[in-house]
């Protein structure tokens, strides 16, 4: 089992807030964390799950672990983008990898 990506967890937290009609201040009070910590999740997401994310997920009963293993080669969108844009060279592969890392 592996931990879900932060972007997925934040989306699930946002869905929980919408479903339960919660504002950031209300969620922060329920979980006993600062409102600014909740706000920061959405404006400047961390790279890895933080104690704030874990506390909110625990409260919202959001599982932070994924049962499925993620394999990039199984992503049709990713593979199509590579096929359409990669020129087949190692240099270009390094450039694409650098762009992907910068986007994450």
C-alpha atoms as one frame of an Amber mdcrd trajectory, in Angstrom:
protein
   0.000   0.000   0.000   1.213   3.494  -0.711   0.143   6.936   0.410  -2.071
   8.797  -2.059  -0.630  11.847  -3.775  -1.193  15.106  -1.934  -3.202  16.530
  -4.838  -5.650  13.633  -4.598  -5.971  14.012  -0.821  -6.549  17.759  -1.115
  -9.229  17.157  -3.763 -10.895  14.643  -1.444 -10.729  17.142   1.426 -12.304
  19.794  -0.836 -15.056  17.343  -1.808 -15.673  16.576   1.877 -15.940  20.287
   2.642 -18.412  20.861  -0.211 -20.488  17.798   0.675 -20.715  18.938   4.292
 -21.018  22.642   3.448 -17.945  23.471   5.533 -15.844  26.599   5.307 -12.151
  26.531   6.118 -12.730  28.132   9.519 -15.366  25.551  10.421 -13.129  22.658
   9.375 -10.177  24.104  11.261 -12.287  24.352  14.437 -13.548  20.772  14.055
 -10.027  19.415  13.618  -8.374  21.815  16.106  -5.904  23.299  13.640  -5.441
  26.878  12.490  -7.526  28.232   9.637  -4.313  29.419   7.979  -3.047  25.810
   7.925  -6.198  24.726   6.095  -5.933  27.650   3.688  -2.283  26.874   2.953
  -3.237  23.341   1.832  -5.217  24.813  -1.035  -2.955  27.761  -1.915   0.507
  26.229  -1.384   0.137  22.437  -1.203   3.008  20.491   0.363   4.871  17.803
  -1.560   4.010  15.077   0.974   1.117  14.551   3.387   1.583  16.697   6.503
   0.176  16.320   9.990  -2.530  18.826   8.954  -3.592  16.676   5.998  -3.505
  13.538   8.134  -5.597  15.181  10.876  -8.228  16.371   8.395  -8.311  13.006
   6.630  -8.688  11.245   9.964 -11.605  13.501  10.897 -13.238  13.177   7.457
 -12.620   9.420   7.331 -10.581   9.837   4.148  -8.183   6.937   3.640  -4.719
   8.338   2.922  -3.571   5.024   1.480  -4.224   3.755  -2.014  -4.918   0.079
  -2.602  -3.805   0.261  -6.174  -0.255   0.609  -7.325   0.276   3.394  -9.758
   2.155   2.530 -12.924   2.809   5.406 -15.328   2.731   3.090 -18.327  -0.932
   2.394 -17.539  -1.863   6.052 -17.959  -3.237   6.523 -21.448  -3.035  10.314
 -21.112   0.630  10.236 -20.080   1.664   7.711 -22.714  -0.162   9.598 -25.468
   1.522  12.860 -24.444   4.919  11.171 -24.552   4.274   9.537 -27.920   3.095
  12.816 -29.423   5.932  14.948 -28.044   9.082  12.917 -27.405  11.588  12.836
 -30.262  13.171   9.568 -29.043  16.484  10.985 -27.826  17.957  10.760 -24.334
  18.462  14.523 -24.277  14.811  15.162 -24.997  13.781  12.499 -22.446  15.809
  14.350 -19.794  14.132  17.646 -20.737  10.664  16.103 -20.522  11.528  14.510
 -17.163  12.712  17.894 -15.872   9.435  19.521 -16.938   7.392  16.777 -15.268
   9.372  17.094 -12.023   8.927  20.875 -12.056   5.161  20.469 -12.502   4.898
  18.169  -9.494
